[in-house]
């Protein structure tokens, strides 16, 4: 693992594999670059793969105050610049997928393709207050105070295929920095970037998990239709697809990119 200071923040990252193209993997809210561990072998075979802890997550610098979609996209751009990496394909989960969307719209010359699983580009007006209350609850009582209700929806029993994987995920999720986690929730409530989907100009695959209670296929498929020429695929997985069904998620990413020569 490596650390680097870019765009006013310190990020942990890993660059692995070898090949003429680069794929950036962006984890979910509450996750880390480790969220991609189990599917990495299928993805860095013939290509270079960059994964990193986003601002506030894992071992990257924590958030003091607020964070914006622009901050997240600027972090990624600065990281790529520092590593002398040009055009990339991007794959993300939930908030990670939304960061990929914002990056691709702001810097279209840098985005070769997108794979978006359950993109969390904002929250509906009906859920805005609930999201803000969740942020406040985390700040007041820490991650443990919301873990049961959160994982009941995002990691339901039907996708707990491996008890040890779930145990480790739960422990890692509890280790999140409450202030940073709250800041990202407030970012979702403050700025809905769903309108940017129509501005995506690169080949895009949008996936949704059949057992995702947060970003169900019925929510995600209409979002996919907003993206010019996008493909939509329902997967037999949940919200945290790279952890719950790493083979399914990595195969979807690999085959889509391979068909594009990426």
C-alpha positions as CSV (number, residue, x, y, z in Angstrom):
1,X,0.0,0.0,0.0
2,X,1.1,3.6,-0.6
3,X,0.0,7.0,0.7
4,X,0.1,10.3,-1.1
5,X,-0.9,13.9,-0.4
6,X,-3.0,15.4,-3.2
7,X,-5.6,18.1,-3.4
8,X,-5.1,19.0,0.3
9,X,-5.7,15.5,1.6
10,X,-3.8,12.3,2.2
11,X,-5.0,9.2,0.4
12,X,-4.0,5.5,0.7
13,X,-3.9,3.8,-2.7
14,X,-2.7,0.6,-4.4
15,X,-1.6,0.2,-8.0
16,X,-1.4,-3.4,-9.2
17,X,-1.4,-5.4,-12.4
18,X,0.1,-4.6,-15.7
19,X,-1.2,-3.7,-19.1
20,X,-1.8,-0.9,-21.6
21,X,-5.1,0.3,-19.9
22,X,-6.0,1.4,-16.4
23,X,-9.1,0.6,-14.4
24,X,-9.9,2.7,-11.3
25,X,-12.0,1.0,-8.6
26,X,-14.0,3.2,-6.2
27,X,-15.5,1.6,-3.1
28,X,-18.9,2.2,-1.5
29,X,-19.6,4.6,1.4
30,X,-18.4,3.0,4.6
31,X,-16.0,0.8,2.6
32,X,-12.3,0.9,1.7
33,X,-10.1,-0.2,-1.1
34,X,-10.2,-3.6,0.6
35,X,-13.8,-3.9,-0.6
36,X,-12.3,-5.0,-4.0
37,X,-9.9,-7.7,-2.6
38,X,-11.7,-10.8,-3.7
39,X,-12.4,-9.8,-7.3
40,X,-9.1,-8.1,-8.0
41,X,-7.4,-11.1,-9.6
42,X,-10.0,-11.1,-12.4
43,X,-9.6,-7.4,-13.0
44,X,-5.8,-6.8,-13.0
45,X,-5.1,-9.6,-15.5
46,X,-4.0,-7.7,-18.6
47,X,-4.7,-4.2,-17.2
48,X,-3.4,-1.9,-14.5
49,X,-5.8,-1.4,-11.6
50,X,-5.8,1.6,-9.2
51,X,-7.9,1.5,-6.0
52,X,-7.8,3.9,-3.2
53,X,-9.5,4.9,0.1
54,X,-11.6,7.9,-0.7
55,X,-11.4,11.0,1.4
56,X,-12.7,10.2,4.9
57,X,-12.5,6.4,4.4
58,X,-10.2,3.6,5.5
59,X,-6.7,4.9,6.1
60,X,-7.1,8.1,4.1
61,X,-7.3,11.4,5.8
62,X,-10.5,12.0,7.7
63,X,-13.0,14.7,6.9
64,X,-13.1,17.7,9.2
65,X,-16.2,19.7,8.3
66,X,-18.0,19.2,5.0
67,X,-17.2,17.4,1.8
68,X,-18.6,17.9,-1.8
69,X,-18.8,15.8,-5.0
70,X,-16.3,18.3,-6.4
71,X,-13.8,17.4,-3.6
72,X,-14.2,13.7,-4.3
73,X,-13.7,14.1,-8.1
74,X,-10.8,16.5,-7.6
75,X,-9.1,14.0,-5.3
76,X,-9.3,11.4,-8.0
77,X,-8.1,13.7,-10.7
78,X,-5.1,14.8,-8.6
79,X,-4.3,11.2,-7.7
80,X,-4.2,10.2,-11.4
81,X,-2.1,13.3,-12.2
82,X,0.4,12.5,-9.5
83,X,0.7,8.9,-10.8
84,X,1.0,10.1,-14.4
85,X,-2.1,8.2,-15.5
86,X,-4.2,9.6,-18.3
87,X,-7.4,8.1,-19.5
88,X,-9.0,5.4,-17.4
89,X,-12.0,3.2,-17.1
90,X,-13.8,3.5,-13.8
91,X,-16.0,1.1,-11.8
92,X,-17.7,2.1,-8.6
93,X,-20.2,0.9,-6.0
94,X,-23.0,3.2,-4.8
95,X,-21.4,6.5,-3.7
96,X,-18.2,5.2,-5.4
97,X,-20.2,4.9,-8.6
98,X,-21.5,8.5,-8.2
99,X,-17.9,9.8,-7.8
100,X,-17.1,8.0,-11.1
101,X,-20.1,9.8,-12.7
102,X,-19.1,13.2,-11.5
103,X,-15.5,12.6,-12.6
104,X,-16.6,11.5,-16.0
105,X,-18.9,14.4,-16.6
106,X,-16.4,17.0,-15.4
107,X,-13.4,15.4,-17.2
108,X,-14.8,13.5,-20.2
109,X,-11.4,13.3,-21.9
110,X,-10.2,11.2,-18.9
111,X,-13.0,8.7,-18.8
112,X,-12.9,5.8,-21.2
113,X,-15.8,3.8,-19.8
114,X,-17.9,3.4,-16.6
115,X,-19.3,0.5,-14.7
116,X,-21.8,1.7,-12.1
117,X,-23.3,-0.6,-9.5
118,X,-26.3,0.9,-7.7
119,X,-25.1,4.5,-8.2
120,X,-26.0,6.7,-5.2
121,X,-26.1,10.1,-6.9
122,X,-28.2,11.7,-4.1
123,X,-31.2,11.1,-2.0
124,X,-34.9,11.7,-2.8
125,X,-36.7,14.6,-1.1
126,X,-38.6,12.1,1.1
127,X,-35.3,10.6,2.4
128,X,-33.4,13.8,2.9
129,X,-34.4,14.3,6.5
130,X,-33.8,10.7,7.3
131,X,-30.3,10.9,5.8
132,X,-29.5,14.0,7.9
133,X,-30.9,12.3,11.0
134,X,-28.6,9.3,10.3
135,X,-25.6,11.6,10.1
136,X,-26.5,13.1,13.4
137,X,-27.0,9.7,15.0
138,X,-23.6,8.5,13.8
139,X,-21.9,11.6,15.2
140,X,-23.7,11.2,18.5
141,X,-23.5,7.5,19.1
142,X,-20.8,6.2,16.7
143,X,-21.1,3.6,14.0
144,X,-22.3,0.9,16.4
145,X,-25.5,2.8,17.0
146,X,-26.7,2.4,13.4
147,X,-24.9,-0.9,12.4
148,X,-27.9,-3.2,12.8
149,X,-30.4,-1.2,10.8
150,X,-27.9,-0.2,8.2
151,X,-26.6,-3.7,7.4
152,X,-30.1,-5.2,7.6
153,X,-30.8,-3.3,4.3
154,X,-27.4,-3.3,2.7
155,X,-26.2,-6.7,3.7
156,X,-29.3,-8.9,4.3
157,X,-29.1,-12.6,5.2
158,X,-29.8,-13.7,1.7
159,X,-26.4,-12.4,0.6
160,X,-24.4,-13.5,3.7
161,X,-23.1,-16.4,1.8
162,X,-19.9,-16.6,3.9
163,X,-20.2,-16.0,7.7
164,X,-16.5,-15.1,8.0
165,X,-16.7,-12.6,5.2
166,X,-19.7,-10.9,6.8
167,X,-18.0,-10.9,10.2
168,X,-14.9,-9.2,8.8
169,X,-17.0,-6.7,6.8
170,X,-19.1,-5.8,9.9
171,X,-16.0,-5.2,12.0
172,X,-14.4,-3.1,9.3
173,X,-17.6,-1.1,8.8
174,X,-17.8,-0.4,12.6
175,X,-14.2,1.0,12.3
176,X,-15.4,3.9,10.1
177,X,-14.7,7.4,11.4
178,X,-18.2,8.7,12.5
179,X,-17.5,12.3,11.6
180,X,-16.4,11.4,8.0
181,X,-19.3,9.0,7.6
182,X,-21.7,11.7,8.7
183,X,-20.1,14.2,6.3
184,X,-20.6,11.9,3.3
185,X,-24.3,11.4,4.3
186,X,-24.7,15.2,4.4
187,X,-23.1,15.4,0.9
188,X,-25.7,13.1,-0.4
189,X,-28.5,15.1,1.2
190,X,-27.1,18.5,0.0
191,X,-26.4,17.8,-3.6
192,X,-28.2,15.5,-6.0
193,X,-26.1,14.9,-9.1
194,X,-28.6,12.5,-10.8
195,X,-29.0,15.1,-13.6
196,X,-25.4,14.5,-14.6
197,X,-26.3,11.0,-15.9
198,X,-27.6,12.4,-19.2
199,X,-24.2,14.1,-19.7
200,X,-22.1,10.9,-19.6
201,X,-20.3,10.6,-23.0
202,X,-18.5,7.3,-22.6
203,X,-19.6,3.6,-22.8
204,X,-21.4,2.7,-19.6
205,X,-22.7,-0.4,-17.9
206,X,-25.1,0.1,-15.0
207,X,-25.8,-2.8,-12.7
208,X,-28.2,-3.3,-9.9
209,X,-28.4,-6.0,-7.2
210,X,-31.6,-8.2,-7.1
211,X,-31.2,-8.2,-3.2
212,X,-30.3,-4.6,-2.8
213,X,-32.8,-3.0,-0.5
214,X,-31.2,0.5,-0.8
215,X,-30.7,0.8,-4.6
216,X,-33.1,-1.8,-6.0
217,X,-33.3,-2.6,-9.8
218,X,-36.6,-0.7,-10.0
219,X,-34.7,2.4,-8.9
220,X,-31.5,1.9,-10.9
221,X,-32.9,0.8,-14.3
222,X,-34.6,4.2,-14.9
223,X,-31.3,5.9,-14.0
224,X,-29.5,3.7,-16.6
225,X,-32.0,4.9,-19.2
226,X,-30.9,8.5,-18.6
227,X,-27.4,7.6,-19.8
228,X,-27.0,7.7,-23.6
229,X,-26.4,4.2,-24.9
230,X,-25.9,2.7,-21.5
231,X,-26.4,-1.0,-20.9
232,X,-28.3,-2.3,-17.8
233,X,-27.8,-5.6,-16.1
234,X,-29.5,-7.0,-13.0
235,X,-27.1,-9.1,-10.9
236,X,-27.9,-11.8,-8.3
237,X,-26.2,-9.8,-5.6
238,X,-26.8,-7.0,-3.0
239,X,-25.7,-3.5,-2.3
240,X,-22.1,-4.3,-1.6
241,X,-21.6,-6.4,-4.7
242,X,-17.8,-6.4,-4.7
243,X,-17.9,-8.1,-1.3
244,X,-21.1,-10.1,-1.3
245,X,-20.5,-11.7,-4.8
246,X,-17.0,-10.6,-5.9
247,X,-16.9,-13.1,-8.8
248,X,-20.2,-11.9,-10.2
249,X,-19.2,-8.2,-10.0
250,X,-15.7,-8.6,-11.3
251,X,-16.9,-10.7,-14.3
252,X,-19.5,-8.0,-15.2
253,X,-16.8,-5.4,-15.1
254,X,-14.2,-7.5,-16.9
255,X,-16.4,-8.6,-19.8
256,X,-17.8,-5.2,-20.4
257,X,-14.4,-3.6,-20.5
258,X,-12.8,-6.4,-22.5
259,X,-15.4,-6.0,-25.2
260,X,-14.3,-2.4,-25.5
261,X,-10.6,-3.3,-25.7
262,X,-10.1,-2.0,-22.2
